[in-house]
Amino acid sequence: MAAPPILTTHSAVTPAFVARLPKVELHVHLEGSLTPDTVLRFARRNGLGLPANTAEELRAHYTFTSLSDFIRVYLMCAGTLRTPLDFAEATTEFLAFQATQNVRYVEAFVAPKLHVANGADVDTILTMIVDAAAESYPQTGVRLGLIVDVGRLYGADLSVPLARAAVRHQNRGVVGIGLGGDEASGPPSLWRESFALARDGGLHLTSHGGEIGGPEYVWSAIRDLGVERIGHAVAAVRDPVLIRHLVEQRIGLELCPQSNVQIGVVSSLQEHPFGVFREAGALVTVNTDDPAIFANPLNDEYLAVAQAFALSPHDLCQLSLNAVDASFLATPDKALLRGEMISDMNAALASIGWPPLPLSA
């Protein structure tokens, strides 16, 4: 079978235009956003050993061809987060970096169970993150909605206390819970109790699905957990009925194309189902997943999909607005953010000689 043709992005989609484009990101892990310098700093401060002494040496260990390879690197980085100060600094640095990508609002995952195993307290972790986000907002202009990843790594039973903790922080910046990790750990239905607790407590719900597992994992996340969004969703492309359901129910797709290429889920960006989902009318969003590990800032992610799928400036604007629509913001906040972003998008479009977005955008 011949490889799909490489399309040419519209000439107006330049790095300068993408940098000026206001964005929302919905699928990014705080632990996967720790730069090598930050990982080294935390490790030294906490007396932890690493297989490297410099950022360059550490990055040389960021090699992976599978999800299990990636998880090894992810756990090494995440394991350096030990103290309340670590979580505060990680959050401040993360949001400062998001500001460089012109992100206005971000929903980020944190996996407290990883850190509880190292002696941290769940409530302290969540408090330090949301407080640091509030303190940094005047400088960054980036709002944070925190998603507690109840995680497949430690099993379904241990996810219930995490869901309860998330609910306790529901009015302080925690907006939802998610289910990340290797789908080989079991179908989403195993986590039904924790998701029901979160839903009844007023939180929103998302789950990684179809990254490594098949379409049935996406179906289970929808039917058994009641999720409003699906992370990755790659395998959904194999089930036309599922694609139709995702479109009709406006279930947001947190797509992470370059992450999927780097761990071997797809062989190239051109073979990623991004284009199929978008053409079907799905609520497609573009995200980085773990930008410090994959070295894929959000601006680069937008440029990459623009080139792979021949997207126009208007197309990129719509992707960013999709993220507003799929976010867990309250409806009035969505409307306000949407209006602000459309105004800034139209200014960016005017700077390259393009017409403003249609009123229906």
ZIHUKA-V714476 format. One record per run of one state. SS is the DSSP state (@ for helix, = for strand, . for the rest). FROM is the first residue (numbers start at 1). LEN is the number of residues. If there is no record, write none. Layout:
ss | from | len
SS | FROM | LEN
SS | FROM | LEN
This chain:
ss | from | len
. | 1 | 14
@ | 15 | 6
. | 21 | 2
= | 23 | 7
. | 30 | 1
@ | 31 | 3
. | 34 | 2
@ | 36 | 10
. | 46 | 9
@ | 55 | 5
. | 60 | 7
@ | 67 | 12
. | 79 | 5
@ | 84 | 17
. | 101 | 2
= | 103 | 8
. | 111 | 1
@ | 112 | 5
. | 117 | 5
@ | 122 | 19
. | 141 | 2
= | 143 | 7
. | 150 | 9
@ | 159 | 10
. | 169 | 1
@ | 170 | 3
. | 173 | 1
= | 174 | 5
. | 179 | 4
@ | 183 | 3
. | 186 | 2
@ | 188 | 13
. | 201 | 3
= | 204 | 6
. | 210 | 5
@ | 215 | 11
. | 226 | 3
= | 229 | 4
. | 233 | 1
@ | 234 | 5
. | 239 | 1
@ | 240 | 9
. | 249 | 3
= | 252 | 4
. | 256 | 1
@ | 257 | 6
. | 263 | 6
@ | 269 | 3
. | 272 | 2
@ | 274 | 7
. | 281 | 3
= | 284 | 3
. | 287 | 2
= | 289 | 1
. | 290 | 1
@ | 291 | 4
. | 295 | 3
@ | 298 | 12
. | 310 | 3
@ | 313 | 14
. | 327 | 4
@ | 331 | 21
. | 352 | 10
